[in-house]
Amino acid sequence: MTATIIDGKAIAQSVRNQVKSIILDTKEKHPHFDPHMAMILVGSREDSALYVKTKDKAAKEKVGISITMEKLPESTSQSELLKTIQKFNEDKKIHGILVQMPLPSHIDEDCIIEAIDYQKDVDGFHPFNIGKMTKRTGRPLFLPCTPKGILHLIKSTQIEISGKRAVVIGRSDLVGTPVASLLTAEDATVTLCHSKTRDLEKIVKEADIVVVAAGQPQLVKGDWIKSGAVVIDVGMSAVPDASKKSGVRWVGDVEYEKAKEVASFITPVPGGVGPMTVAMLLENTAISAKYWLNK
């Protein structure tokens, strides 16, 4: 068996097309409809600036979402950032607020996330939305973008999630823990593994669905994967490779070449989970704009 590659780029493009269609259809009925997201970047980290640029371009050029960009210096105080957030909370033209993480060390990230109006929390990490997500009967306004994208990728395979054994490796608040909650809500039997988990290989070998977000290159070996399993690799690490011009190549948390020989579906690195994160952010912003339209 050779796995079918789950093409995150193509699926993300499909999501963007759907978002664009929703926006255009809504504008026909409501000509003033203008989905608008505020993005806040604090400091000059190159990776954060690149992420913001990617989101900005995707929003404007690919789906028609307006962007207000607020770039603040590294020295910005927590109170100054809170004032900026409050400004966007009160602005009725703004439907989504994204504060690019990580923030400078002198700023409390939890405090900042909690300051965002949960009705504009398009990143999906406000305690209101996270709390609703973890409740069996909860209805969050937004789901966190990367976990939401991962679930979308799994569903794209057309497998039935209900009743399946799912293993999630990594318990971060950004990926692992929310993914475990989403899979539980889909009636999978979920095991959440982490750095203290014993007999990891044995646990993975029993899984029908494997989601790996540990940040450890090729942690999961190919011969750990159960025949026919669906494998979602969230990890992305640079490892030395003299054959590359850059001197490095990108690998995931799964031993890809061997795993794809036994899995039924698998995501590549790069080109798997990454593109979905931005696509889900755009979808959340469109959802928010429609929500505010009806208020």
Wavefront OBJ file of the C-alpha trace (Angstrom):
o trace
v 0.000 0.000 0.000
v 1.196 3.498 -0.839
v -0.620 6.334 0.881
v -2.684 8.948 -0.895
v -1.042 12.314 -0.285
v -3.347 14.830 1.395
v -2.620 17.983 -0.610
v -3.004 20.807 1.894
v -2.328 23.459 -0.742
v -5.140 22.246 -2.988
v -7.591 21.823 -0.118
v -6.714 25.284 1.231
v -7.362 26.706 -2.245
v -10.776 25.036 -2.235
v -11.558 26.598 1.161
v -10.475 30.038 -0.085
v -12.697 29.656 -3.152
v -15.652 28.818 -0.913
v -14.928 31.823 1.314
v -14.699 34.113 -1.711
v -17.990 32.745 -3.027
v -19.708 33.303 0.333
v -18.457 36.891 0.435
v -19.607 37.638 -3.127
v -23.017 36.021 -2.577
v -23.529 37.984 0.634
v -22.524 41.245 -1.068
v -25.241 40.708 -3.674
v -27.849 40.758 -0.915
v -26.058 43.312 1.279
v -23.955 45.680 -0.890
v -22.337 47.262 2.185
v -21.009 43.868 3.374
v -17.226 44.201 3.754
v -15.415 41.566 5.857
v -12.586 43.352 7.625
v -9.802 42.013 9.846
v -7.369 43.978 12.012
v -3.907 42.451 12.350
v -1.531 43.630 15.063
v 2.208 42.982 14.855
v 4.405 43.926 17.814
v 8.165 44.032 17.271
v 10.343 43.121 14.311
v 10.658 39.310 14.365
v 11.248 38.225 10.773
v 9.140 35.071 11.072
v 6.181 36.974 12.542
v 6.444 39.642 9.835
v 6.428 36.912 7.168
v 3.364 35.210 8.684
v 1.484 38.511 8.797
v 2.453 39.314 5.199
v 1.211 35.890 4.059
v -2.133 36.345 5.830
v -2.486 39.899 4.504
v -1.867 38.815 0.904
v -4.229 35.835 1.121
v -7.012 37.961 2.601
v -6.800 40.820 0.118
v -5.858 39.050 -3.100
v -7.487 35.638 -2.794
v -10.813 36.143 -1.033
v -11.552 39.867 -0.805
v -11.209 40.505 2.919
v -10.093 44.013 3.893
v -7.125 44.333 6.243
v -6.125 47.035 8.698
v -2.494 46.530 9.683
v -1.208 47.907 12.980
v 2.565 47.604 13.393
v 3.841 48.487 16.850
v 7.446 48.752 18.083
v 9.085 46.149 20.320
v 8.976 48.663 23.172
v 5.169 48.841 23.124
v 3.825 48.433 26.656
v 1.085 46.001 27.578
v -1.285 48.861 28.360
v -0.619 50.439 24.949
v -1.356 47.156 23.210
v -4.540 46.740 25.235
v -5.663 50.216 24.118
v -5.077 49.243 20.496
v -7.146 46.091 20.935
v -9.931 48.033 22.608
v -9.961 50.465 19.684
v -10.635 47.574 17.313
v -13.116 45.959 19.722
v -15.204 49.142 19.538
v -14.861 49.643 15.778
v -18.011 48.260 14.144
v -16.249 48.027 10.776
v -13.778 45.485 12.174
v -15.050 41.891 12.289
v -11.895 40.034 13.280
v -8.839 40.829 15.398
v -5.571 38.912 15.135
v -2.595 39.610 17.392
v 0.444 37.873 15.901
v 2.212 35.635 18.406
v 4.689 35.398 20.017
v 4.720 38.765 21.761
v 7.728 40.420 23.440
v 8.521 38.852 26.817
v 7.272 41.853 28.823
v 3.709 41.342 27.543
v 1.348 38.735 29.031
v -0.033 36.815 26.043
v -2.973 35.349 27.981
v -4.012 38.840 29.064
v -3.901 40.036 25.465
v -5.947 37.114 24.131
v -8.569 37.654 26.834
v -8.793 41.359 25.919
v -9.992 40.583 22.391
v -13.783 40.631 22.019
v -14.637 36.919 21.796
v -17.040 37.821 18.975
v -14.022 39.020 16.940
v -11.627 36.267 18.050
v -10.953 34.859 14.573
v -7.833 33.064 15.840
v -10.150 31.040 18.110
v -8.165 31.184 21.354
v -10.276 33.411 23.598
v -11.261 31.498 26.771
v -14.931 31.819 25.768
v -14.389 30.010 22.464
v -11.941 27.444 23.859
v -14.309 26.736 26.751
v -17.273 26.272 24.426
v -15.172 23.996 22.206
v -14.360 21.637 25.069
v -17.993 21.333 26.198
v -19.920 18.501 24.598
v -22.865 20.804 23.930
v -20.737 23.909 23.406
v -21.069 26.100 20.344
v -17.959 28.266 19.960
v -18.198 31.164 17.544
v -14.771 30.210 16.184
v -12.477 27.188 16.272
v -8.674 27.640 16.472
v -7.306 27.814 12.936
v -4.686 25.047 12.861
v -6.799 22.448 14.742
v -9.787 23.343 12.563
v -7.622 22.887 9.477
v -6.378 19.512 10.717
v -9.936 18.268 11.205
v -10.798 19.511 7.716
v -7.870 17.530 6.270
v -8.956 14.365 8.082
v -12.527 14.774 6.843
v -11.247 15.308 3.291
v -10.205 11.627 3.247
v -13.875 10.617 3.618
v -13.048 8.173 6.423
v -15.594 7.790 9.193
v -14.064 9.338 12.323
v -16.721 8.032 14.717
v -15.503 4.988 16.617
v -11.938 5.246 15.338
v -8.895 5.167 17.621
v -7.076 8.490 17.335
v -3.690 9.321 18.809
v -2.590 12.940 19.180
v 1.079 13.463 20.049
v 1.793 16.837 21.634
v -0.385 18.625 24.185
v 0.206 22.284 23.322
v -2.633 24.754 23.741
v -2.172 25.761 20.094
v -2.542 22.350 18.440
v -2.509 19.092 20.404
v -5.060 19.745 23.132
v -7.670 21.418 20.882
v -7.246 18.732 18.190
v -7.937 16.078 20.838
v -11.123 17.945 21.806
v -12.287 18.236 18.196
v -11.707 14.543 17.501
v -13.527 13.613 20.711
v -16.464 15.736 19.548
v -16.457 13.660 16.339
v -16.814 10.511 18.507
v -13.280 9.209 18.031
v -11.642 7.446 20.976
v -8.707 9.755 21.626
v -5.384 9.183 23.374
v -3.375 12.363 24.005
v 0.350 11.626 24.255
v 3.222 13.844 25.395
v 6.849 13.794 26.521
v 6.029 11.691 29.601
v 3.995 9.073 27.733
v 5.289 5.523 28.082
v 5.177 2.912 25.309
v 4.508 5.537 22.628
v 5.298 3.108 19.816
v 2.732 0.604 21.095
v 0.062 3.297 21.387
v 0.691 4.644 17.878
v 0.548 1.144 16.372
v -3.075 0.830 17.525
v -4.207 4.141 16.009
v -6.469 4.578 12.991
v -5.755 8.319 13.013
v -2.383 9.776 14.029
v -1.851 13.515 14.526
v 1.722 14.445 15.419
v 2.517 17.931 16.735
v 5.530 17.312 18.954
v 8.142 19.495 17.280
v 10.630 16.606 17.193
v 11.959 15.689 13.744
v 10.894 12.195 12.658
v 9.817 11.214 16.156
v 7.252 8.754 14.813
v 8.894 5.966 12.828
v 7.370 4.529 9.698
v 7.027 1.040 11.161
v 4.952 2.429 14.032
v 2.108 3.273 11.666
v -0.803 0.860 11.495
v -1.658 -0.334 7.991
v -4.332 1.941 6.553
v -3.995 4.691 9.162
v -4.511 8.386 8.393
v -1.411 10.396 9.334
v -1.418 14.165 9.894
v 2.072 15.596 10.422
v 2.024 19.077 11.967
v 5.753 19.283 12.678
v 8.222 21.233 10.575
v 11.928 21.293 11.399
v 15.062 22.181 9.451
v 17.715 19.454 9.380
v 21.185 19.699 7.783
v 21.363 18.577 4.149
v 24.482 19.356 2.118
v 22.661 18.533 -1.129
v 20.397 21.567 -0.712
v 21.446 25.103 -1.650
v 20.234 26.349 1.712
v 22.142 23.595 3.507
v 18.944 22.345 5.155
v 15.771 20.464 4.293
v 12.408 20.535 5.998
v 11.086 17.437 7.715
v 8.068 16.684 9.850
v 7.580 14.764 13.073
v 6.891 11.557 11.108
v 9.353 9.404 9.164
v 7.523 10.273 5.961
v 9.051 8.026 3.300
v 8.484 4.860 5.337
v 5.145 5.916 6.810
v 3.611 6.584 3.395
v 4.208 2.934 2.464
v 1.727 1.735 5.104
v -0.655 4.642 5.734
v -3.824 5.120 3.677
v -3.518 8.917 3.743
v -0.663 11.179 4.839
v 0.179 14.892 4.788
v 3.497 16.034 3.318
v 5.860 18.529 4.953
v 5.737 21.225 3.750
v 2.423 21.544 1.920
v 0.147 19.712 4.330
v -1.145 21.421 7.454
v 0.539 24.817 6.964
v -1.635 26.183 4.134
v -4.795 25.235 6.036
v -4.058 27.546 8.960
v -4.353 30.695 6.849
v -7.377 29.331 4.969
v -9.217 28.695 8.251
v -8.375 32.214 9.460
v -10.021 33.639 6.352
v -13.039 31.368 6.823
v -13.367 32.472 10.454
v -13.241 36.127 9.376
v -16.024 35.585 6.848
v -18.066 33.797 9.535
v -17.501 36.723 11.881
v -18.528 39.299 9.277
v -21.802 37.446 8.657
v -22.335 37.146 12.408
v -21.983 40.916 12.863
v -24.201 41.550 9.834
v -27.061 39.852 11.660
v -26.552 41.601 15.004
l 1 2 3 4 5 6 7 8 9 10 11 12 13 14 15 16 17 18 19 20 21 22 23 24 25 26 27 28 29 30 31 32 33 34 35 36 37 38 39 40 41 42 43 44 45 46 47 48 49 50 51 52 53 54 55 56 57 58 59 60 61 62 63 64 65 66 67 68 69 70 71 72 73 74 75 76 77 78 79 80 81 82 83 84 85 86 87 88 89 90 91 92 93 94 95 96 97 98 99 100 101 102 103 104 105 106 107 108 109 110 111 112 113 114 115 116 117 118 119 120 121 122 123 124 125 126 127 128 129 130 131 132 133 134 135 136 137 138 139 140 141 142 143 144 145 146 147 148 149 150 151 152 153 154 155 156 157 158 159 160 161 162 163 164 165 166 167 168 169 170 171 172 173 174 175 176 177 178 179 180 181 182 183 184 185 186 187 188 189 190 191 192 193 194 195 196 197 198 199 200 201 202 203 204 205 206 207 208 209 210 211 212 213 214 215 216 217 218 219 220 221 222 223 224 225 226 227 228 229 230 231 232 233 234 235 236 237 238 239 240 241 242 243 244 245 246 247 248 249 250 251 252 253 254 255 256 257 258 259 260 261 262 263 264 265 266 267 268 269 270 271 272 273 274 275 276 277 278 279 280 281 282 283 284 285 286 287 288 289 290 291 292 293 294 295
